[in-house]
């Protein structure tokens, strides 16, 4: 559960979600990731550290640059939790729909 908490906490920030979305298209350097944002390079580095601590990205030194890569397998726990929760609520909504249909039919005398 701690991994799941770290994943959702890391993804709670819109800048970090944008970074993850960018990395989903391929690896990038820190400078490339920072380019579309109007924040400092140290602020981007802090965002990357949060994502790295959550296991969502890895960083490699490539010559003088640091290249970041998404670790999509780290999203598996969140994906599984979301799917389980979706299934639970879909079942509950199906039961509610049946109950509402029955109530509606009783009121109409069917």
Helices and strands as residue ranges (DSSP letters): H 2-11, H 14-23, E 28-29, H 30-34, H 41-53, E 57-62, E 65-70, G 72-75, H 76-107
